[in-house]
């Protein structure tokens, strides 16, 4: 009888590991969420309003957020203008939104060379995956924009997000 109990236990442990996230991801009540209907594009970013942030080691690009365009909507979406200056000299500008709980990002518009916006053709929410070449989304979510035990809610205010961007993530922030 003991041998059969051990066999059952031996088989049950891998099955339990396989289903460990099932209850949380699929059985919790789904929140009813609605995005703000009209997202207004901010003024095009100016160099004096750009704040550089660390986007992870081993990346030759430099990443900036426009301090004047950062907002937290009533819908819980953190909206921001991202400026990426590549090692090759190119500059990419985009106006985006991030949802903390579902770990999603959406590009609303991209910047043109003439300093104006071009709305994204098919703006859709897509999941943030830290293995992507765009790993900076995971850094923004984890270190600067999302709070709570697992980062499921936006930071309390734009001021808090800017403080984290200026002084570093929570682990390194010393209240200066």
C-alpha positions as CSV (number, residue, x, y, z in Angstrom):
1,X,0.0,0.0,0.0
2,X,2.9,2.4,0.7
3,X,4.4,1.8,-2.7
4,X,1.2,2.7,-4.4
5,X,0.9,5.9,-2.4
6,X,4.5,6.8,-3.3
7,X,3.8,6.2,-7.0
8,X,0.7,8.4,-6.8
9,X,2.7,11.1,-5.0
10,X,5.5,10.8,-7.6
11,X,3.0,11.3,-10.5
12,X,1.0,14.0,-8.7
13,X,3.8,16.5,-8.1
14,X,4.6,17.1,-11.8
15,X,0.9,17.5,-12.6
16,X,0.5,20.0,-9.8
17,X,3.5,22.0,-11.1
18,X,2.1,22.0,-14.6
19,X,-1.2,23.4,-13.3
20,X,0.2,25.8,-10.6
21,X,-0.9,29.0,-12.3
22,X,-4.2,27.7,-13.7
23,X,-6.4,28.8,-10.8
24,X,-5.0,32.3,-10.7
25,X,-5.0,33.0,-14.4
26,X,-8.2,31.3,-15.4
27,X,-10.5,31.0,-12.4
28,X,-10.3,34.4,-10.8
29,X,-13.2,36.8,-11.7
30,X,-12.5,38.7,-14.8
31,X,-12.5,42.5,-14.3
32,X,-14.6,44.5,-16.7
33,X,-12.3,47.1,-18.1
34,X,-12.9,49.8,-20.6
35,X,-10.3,51.9,-22.2
36,X,-10.8,55.7,-22.5
37,X,-12.6,56.2,-25.8
38,X,-10.5,59.1,-27.2
39,X,-6.8,59.1,-26.5
40,X,-5.4,62.6,-27.2
41,X,-1.9,62.7,-28.6
42,X,0.5,64.9,-26.6
43,X,2.7,67.6,-28.2
44,X,5.8,66.2,-29.9
45,X,8.6,65.7,-27.3
46,X,11.2,68.4,-26.8
47,X,14.8,67.5,-25.8
48,X,14.7,69.6,-22.6
49,X,11.8,67.4,-21.4
50,X,13.4,64.0,-22.0
51,X,14.4,61.9,-19.0
52,X,16.8,59.0,-19.7
53,X,16.1,55.7,-17.9
54,X,18.0,52.4,-17.5
55,X,16.5,49.8,-19.8
56,X,18.7,46.9,-18.9
57,X,22.3,45.9,-19.4
58,X,23.8,45.1,-22.7
59,X,21.8,47.5,-24.8
60,X,23.6,50.1,-26.9
61,X,20.4,52.2,-27.3
62,X,19.5,55.0,-25.0
63,X,15.9,55.2,-23.8
64,X,14.0,58.4,-22.7
65,X,10.6,59.4,-21.6
66,X,9.0,62.8,-22.2
67,X,8.2,64.1,-18.7
68,X,5.5,66.3,-20.1
69,X,3.6,63.5,-21.7
70,X,3.5,61.0,-18.8
71,X,0.0,60.4,-17.5
72,X,-2.2,57.9,-15.7
73,X,-5.7,57.7,-17.1
74,X,-8.9,57.0,-15.2
75,X,-8.9,53.7,-17.0
76,X,-5.6,52.8,-15.2
77,X,-3.5,53.1,-18.4
78,X,-0.1,54.7,-18.0
79,X,0.5,56.7,-21.2
80,X,3.9,58.0,-22.2
81,X,6.1,59.2,-25.0
82,X,9.1,56.9,-25.6
83,X,12.2,58.1,-27.4
84,X,14.8,55.6,-28.4
85,X,18.2,56.9,-29.6
86,X,20.0,54.0,-31.3
87,X,23.7,53.5,-31.4
88,X,23.6,54.1,-35.2
89,X,22.2,57.6,-34.7
90,X,18.5,57.0,-35.5
91,X,15.8,58.3,-33.2
92,X,12.5,56.5,-32.8
93,X,9.5,58.2,-31.1
94,X,6.3,56.6,-30.1
95,X,3.3,57.4,-27.9
96,X,2.2,54.3,-26.0
97,X,0.1,53.0,-23.2
98,X,0.8,50.3,-20.6
99,X,-1.6,48.2,-18.5
100,X,0.0,46.8,-15.3
101,X,-2.2,43.9,-14.3
102,X,-2.5,42.2,-17.7
103,X,1.1,43.1,-18.6
104,X,0.1,44.7,-21.9
105,X,1.4,47.6,-24.0
106,X,-0.2,49.5,-26.9
107,X,1.4,51.9,-29.4
108,X,-1.0,54.7,-30.2
109,X,1.2,56.7,-32.6
110,X,4.7,56.9,-34.0
111,X,6.7,60.1,-34.5
112,X,7.6,61.3,-38.0
113,X,10.7,63.2,-39.0
114,X,8.7,66.4,-39.4
115,X,7.9,66.4,-35.7
116,X,4.3,65.3,-36.0
117,X,2.5,62.1,-35.0
118,X,1.2,59.4,-37.3
119,X,-1.5,57.3,-35.5
120,X,-0.9,53.5,-35.5
121,X,-3.0,51.7,-38.1
122,X,-4.0,48.8,-36.0
123,X,-3.4,49.8,-32.4
124,X,-3.9,46.6,-30.3
125,X,-3.0,45.6,-26.8
126,X,-0.2,43.0,-26.8
127,X,1.3,41.1,-23.9
128,X,4.7,42.2,-22.6
129,X,7.2,39.3,-22.9
130,X,10.5,40.0,-21.3
131,X,12.3,37.8,-23.8
132,X,11.4,40.2,-26.6
133,X,14.0,42.5,-28.2
134,X,11.8,45.2,-26.6
135,X,12.8,44.1,-23.1
136,X,12.5,47.7,-22.0
137,X,8.8,47.3,-21.7
138,X,9.4,44.8,-18.9
139,X,11.8,47.2,-17.2
140,X,9.4,50.1,-17.5
141,X,6.6,47.9,-16.0
142,X,8.7,46.3,-13.2
143,X,10.9,49.2,-12.1
144,X,9.0,52.4,-12.9
145,X,5.3,52.2,-13.7
146,X,3.6,49.3,-11.8
147,X,3.4,48.8,-8.0
148,X,1.9,46.3,-5.7
149,X,3.1,42.8,-4.8
150,X,3.4,41.7,-8.3
151,X,3.1,45.1,-10.1
152,X,-0.6,44.7,-10.9
153,X,-1.6,48.3,-10.4
154,X,-0.1,51.6,-11.6
155,X,2.1,53.6,-9.3
156,X,0.1,56.1,-7.2
157,X,1.0,59.2,-9.2
158,X,2.9,60.6,-12.2
159,X,5.2,62.2,-9.6
160,X,6.0,58.8,-8.1
161,X,6.8,57.4,-11.6
162,X,9.1,60.4,-12.3
163,X,10.8,60.0,-9.0
164,X,11.5,56.4,-9.8
165,X,12.8,57.3,-13.2
166,X,15.1,60.0,-11.8
167,X,16.5,58.1,-8.9
168,X,16.2,54.5,-10.0
169,X,14.0,51.6,-9.1
170,X,12.6,51.0,-5.7
171,X,15.5,48.8,-4.6
172,X,18.0,51.6,-5.2
173,X,15.8,54.6,-4.2
174,X,16.9,55.9,-0.8
175,X,14.4,58.7,-0.4
176,X,16.8,61.5,-1.7
